[in-house]
Amino acid sequence: MFNRIFAFTVRCITVCSLMAFLAFFGLKLAGFTPYIVLSSSMEPVLSKGSLAFVDTRKREVKVGDVITYTLTESRSRDSPEKTVTVTHRVVRITEDDALITKGDANEAEDLSPVDKDRVVGKLFFSVPRAGALFEQSARKLWICFSVCLLLLNTAVLLSSREVKIQEKSIEEKEKT
């Protein structure tokens, strides 16, 4: 009885994990890229630690849209340039079609105008605090979880086969 409950529980966990995995990567295949919000500049719309899903198929923007764009910055003359991803609201569009952005929690507009070719996409939805979970332990946790789940499933399959063999053996002994 315990083996059956254990096997059922493991299978439920496996199915739920696979569904979460497929949902996450299904969204990615459909053009929604997840980004972890690293600052509080967009609060209350996006809290630090949220997981923001950006629709990368939508790049046409208007004033009021929350967009994700890339920005190249260098900290000093000696350090190499670094590309960062920013998610801010479009507050106005200049005559030469440059986007002026601002974090909702910021007092002033961003210093650098954003060219439209730097736009990654528009914010589609976000999951509060989910990004913090991924940020802290993403790859190691998923690899460890996957390996443990695989080993657990293997153990359940082997133990359920052993139980069936034992049940057959008992039935045969009872017949004789």
PEGIGI-V137678 format. One record per residue. N is the residue number from 0. RES is the residue in one small letter. PSI is psi in degrees with one decimal (none if undefined). OMEGA is omega in whole degrees, 0 to 359 (NA if undefined). Layout:
# PEGIGI-V137678
{{N/RES/PSI/OMEGA} {N/RES/PSI/OMEGA}}
This chain:
# PEGIGI-V137678
{{0/m/-44.7/180} {1/f/-41.7/180} {2/n/-38.3/180} {3/r/-41.7/178} {4/i/-43.4/179} {5/f/-45.9/180} {6/a/-42.4/178} {7/f/-43.8/180} {8/t/-45.3/180} {9/v/-41.4/179} {10/r/-38.7/177} {11/c/-44.8/178} {12/i/-41.2/179} {13/t/-46.7/180} {14/v/-44.6/179} {15/c/-41.1/179} {16/s/-44.0/178} {17/l/-38.8/179} {18/m/-41.9/178} {19/a/-43.4/178} {20/f/-47.9/180} {21/l/-38.1/178} {22/a/-45.7/181} {23/f/-51.1/182} {24/f/-23.7/173} {25/g/-41.7/175} {26/l/-42.0/180} {27/k/-42.5/178} {28/l/-29.4/180} {29/a/-1.6/177} {30/g/13.5/179} {31/f/114.0/182} {32/t/130.8/179} {33/p/140.5/175} {34/y/141.3/176} {35/i/129.1/179} {36/v/118.2/186} {37/l/-10.0/180} {38/s/172.6/181} {39/s/20.0/184} {40/s/-17.7/181} {41/m/14.8/178} {42/e/144.5/9} {43/p/-2.4/182} {44/v/-46.7/179} {45/l/114.8/178} {46/s/153.9/175} {47/k/132.9/181} {48/g/-3.0/178} {49/s/160.3/173} {50/l/111.2/183} {51/a/126.6/176} {52/f/121.0/184} {53/v/130.0/177} {54/d/103.7/184} {55/t/-5.8/178} {56/r/-21.0/183} {57/k/107.2/181} {58/r/-5.7/174} {59/e/121.4/185} {60/v/156.3/175} {61/k/168.1/179} {62/v/133.4/181} {63/g/-18.8/179} {64/d/142.9/172} {65/v/118.3/185} {66/i/158.6/171} {67/t/132.2/181} {68/y/163.0/178} {69/t/148.8/182} {70/l/133.1/178} {71/t/127.8/180} {72/e/151.8/172} {73/s/136.5/185} {74/r/-30.0/178} {75/s/172.3/181} {76/r/-30.8/184} {77/d/-23.5/183} {78/s/148.5/179} {79/p/157.3/178} {80/e/148.2/182} {81/k/134.4/177} {82/t/126.1/178} {83/v/156.4/178} {84/t/131.6/183} {85/v/141.3/174} {86/t/110.3/180} {87/h/169.8/180} {88/r/141.2/175} {89/v/120.1/181} {90/v/-23.8/174} {91/r/162.2/179} {92/i/128.3/183} {93/t/171.7/179} {94/e/-31.7/179} {95/d/21.7/174} {96/d/17.1/174} {97/a/146.4/181} {98/l/132.7/174} {99/i/122.5/185} {100/t/165.7/180} {101/k/139.9/171} {102/g/139.7/182} {103/d/-32.6/182} {104/a/-5.0/181} {105/n/149.5/178} {106/e/-41.4/187} {107/a/160.9/175} {108/e/158.1/176} {109/d/147.9/185} {110/l/-38.6/185} {111/s/127.5/172} {112/p/153.4/183} {113/v/123.6/174} {114/d/145.2/182} {115/k/-26.0/179} {116/d/-8.5/176} {117/r/-6.5/182} {118/v/126.4/178} {119/v/-41.2/180} {120/g/-173.8/180} {121/k/147.7/176} {122/l/129.2/179} {123/f/-53.6/174} {124/f/167.8/178} {125/s/156.2/177} {126/v/109.9/182} {127/p/139.0/176} {128/r/-6.7/181} {129/a/-32.5/179} {130/g/-34.4/179} {131/a/-38.0/178} {132/l/-47.2/179} {133/f/-40.3/183} {134/e/-40.4/184} {135/q/-36.1/191} {136/s/20.1/192} {137/a/-75.0/190} {138/r/-48.3/183} {139/k/-42.4/181} {140/l/-45.7/183} {141/w/-39.1/179} {142/i/-47.2/179} {143/c/-45.2/180} {144/f/-43.9/181} {145/s/-43.9/180} {146/v/-44.8/179} {147/c/-41.9/180} {148/l/-41.8/178} {149/l/-45.2/179} {150/l/-40.1/179} {151/l/-43.5/178} {152/n/-41.2/178} {153/t/-43.5/178} {154/a/-41.2/180} {155/v/-44.7/180} {156/l/-45.3/180} {157/l/-42.1/181} {158/s/-35.4/179} {159/s/-34.1/175} {160/r/-41.2/179} {161/e/-41.4/179} {162/v/-42.8/179} {163/k/-39.9/179} {164/i/-43.5/179} {165/q/-40.5/179} {166/e/-42.2/178} {167/k/-41.4/180} {168/s/-42.8/179} {169/i/-43.5/179} {170/e/-42.3/180} {171/e/-38.9/179} {172/k/-37.4/179} {173/e/-32.4/180} {174/k/-31.7/182} {175/t/none/NA}}
